[in-house]
Amino acid sequence: MSARAESLEAACDLRFGQVGIACVRVRRVDAAALVEELERRVRAAPQMFSRAAVVLDLSHLSKLPDDGMVDALLEAIRSAGMLPVGIAYGTSETEALAERMGLPLIAKFRAQYEPGQGETPPAEPARTRAEPKRGTAPAEPAVESGGTVTAQHHGGSTVRSGQQVYARDRDLVVTATVANGAEVIADGSIHIYGSLRGRAMAGAQGDESARIYCSDFRAELVAIAGHYRVFEDMPKEFEGQPVQCWLDNGKLMIARL
């Protein structure tokens, strides 16, 4: 990799989050480098990132940028073809910044706040249970007679384009096709006994031990705990094959079953 490419790669991390929102975690304050890096990501997978809703995460910077620089970073995101919808929850200073920028503070993407000496982490803001978006299958738990919560099941009908199935606090088992443009999401692992043509996101709350199993792999995107791979990045040898996906030291791995 060239020095220029390394410089662009270091500008930020881009992770795919729950319910179709991406998180842009800024590594260094350089609006021009951020535009180039995000434009490269959008070109590589326009169906994933063009006009994608994103949250700006400033938690890995040594100090918060001034308002003018934050404006420049937000404009960089817009220039790359994405839509900033909020700032990741962090400290009280982050909360004040979000208010000045006229953007919501997104608790779901809580920043990696590390308290210094004599400091304590800020209290988690109150959350309300989000109503499922239109086209989202209800996440009703399957409960055994003894009261144990088991995996959520979706079978019979195809998960259609624009539809989302989310298994909260459990695994998800799908015995149907996941069509292009559809999403299956689980806080645990995902098992698909059918064709995966859309997107599968396991470990949605950050569980890096989660896995994805699929009997017919043709995915647009797979992600585990925010680490993702898109169709263009996947070896063609896995297309149509039974595979499993897992994380190995932060890298998303794919292998035949």
ChimeraX attribute file (.defattr): number of C-alpha atoms within 10 A of each C-alpha:
attribute: neighborCount
match mode: 1-to-1
recipient: residues
	/A:1	5
	/A:2	7
	/A:3	8
	/A:4	8
	/A:5	10
	/A:6	10
	/A:7	12
	/A:8	19
	/A:9	17
	/A:10	14
	/A:11	22
	/A:12	21
	/A:13	16
	/A:14	20
	/A:15	19
	/A:16	24
	/A:17	24
	/A:18	23
	/A:19	17
	/A:20	17
	/A:21	17
	/A:22	24
	/A:23	23
	/A:24	22
	/A:25	21
	/A:26	21
	/A:27	18
	/A:28	15
	/A:29	18
	/A:30	16
	/A:31	20
	/A:32	13
	/A:33	19
	/A:34	28
	/A:35	22
	/A:36	18
	/A:37	23
	/A:38	26
	/A:39	21
	/A:40	15
	/A:41	16
	/A:42	19
	/A:43	14
	/A:44	15
	/A:45	18
	/A:46	14
	/A:47	13
	/A:48	20
	/A:49	23
	/A:50	16
	/A:51	16
	/A:52	19
	/A:53	17
	/A:54	26
	/A:55	27
	/A:56	25
	/A:57	26
	/A:58	24
	/A:59	21
	/A:60	16
	/A:61	13
	/A:62	9
	/A:63	9
	/A:64	15
	/A:65	14
	/A:66	9
	/A:67	13
	/A:68	10
	/A:69	14
	/A:70	19
	/A:71	14
	/A:72	16
	/A:73	23
	/A:74	23
	/A:75	17
	/A:76	23
	/A:77	26
	/A:78	17
	/A:79	15
	/A:80	21
	/A:81	20
	/A:82	21
	/A:83	19
	/A:84	23
	/A:85	19
	/A:86	22
	/A:87	29
	/A:88	27
	/A:89	28
	/A:90	24
	/A:91	20
	/A:92	12
	/A:93	12
	/A:94	19
	/A:95	18
	/A:96	12
	/A:97	20
	/A:98	20
	/A:99	13
	/A:100	10
	/A:101	16
	/A:102	12
	/A:103	15
	/A:104	16
	/A:105	23
	/A:106	20
	/A:107	16
	/A:108	13
	/A:109	21
	/A:110	16
	/A:111	20
	/A:112	14
	/A:113	14
	/A:114	13
	/A:115	11
	/A:116	8
	/A:117	6
	/A:118	5
	/A:119	8
	/A:120	10
	/A:121	12
	/A:122	12
	/A:123	9
	/A:124	11
	/A:125	10
	/A:126	6
	/A:127	8
	/A:128	6
	/A:129	5
	/A:130	6
	/A:131	8
	/A:132	14
	/A:133	11
	/A:134	9
	/A:135	14
	/A:136	18
	/A:137	16
	/A:138	14
	/A:139	18
	/A:140	12
	/A:141	17
	/A:142	14
	/A:143	12
	/A:144	9
	/A:145	7
	/A:146	6
	/A:147	8
	/A:148	10
	/A:149	14
	/A:150	14
	/A:151	22
	/A:152	22
	/A:153	17
	/A:154	20
	/A:155	14
	/A:156	9
	/A:157	11
	/A:158	17
	/A:159	28
	/A:160	16
	/A:161	15
	/A:162	14
	/A:163	18
	/A:164	24
	/A:165	25
	/A:166	26
	/A:167	26
	/A:168	19
	/A:169	18
	/A:170	21
	/A:171	25
	/A:172	27
	/A:173	20
	/A:174	24
	/A:175	18
	/A:176	17
	/A:177	21
	/A:178	29
	/A:179	21
	/A:180	17
	/A:181	19
	/A:182	23
	/A:183	27
	/A:184	27
	/A:185	26
	/A:186	29
	/A:187	23
	/A:188	26
	/A:189	27
	/A:190	29
	/A:191	21
	/A:192	24
	/A:193	18
	/A:194	18
	/A:195	22
	/A:196	29
	/A:197	23
	/A:198	24
	/A:199	24
	/A:200	28
	/A:201	30
	/A:202	34
	/A:203	27
	/A:204	25
	/A:205	18
	/A:206	16
	/A:207	15
	/A:208	21
	/A:209	14
	/A:210	22
	/A:211	23
	/A:212	24
	/A:213	23
	/A:214	24
	/A:215	18
	/A:216	19
	/A:217	21
	/A:218	23
	/A:219	23
	/A:220	24
	/A:221	23
	/A:222	27
	/A:223	27
	/A:224	36
	/A:225	26
	/A:226	24
	/A:227	22
	/A:228	21
	/A:229	21
	/A:230	16
	/A:231	19
	/A:232	11
	/A:233	12
	/A:234	17
	/A:235	10
	/A:236	11
	/A:237	9
	/A:238	15
	/A:239	14
	/A:240	16
	/A:241	17
	/A:242	19
	/A:243	17
	/A:244	18
	/A:245	22
	/A:246	24
	/A:247	18
	/A:248	10
	/A:249	8
	/A:250	13
	/A:251	12
	/A:252	19
	/A:253	16
	/A:254	18
	/A:255	14
	/A:256	14
	/A:257	11
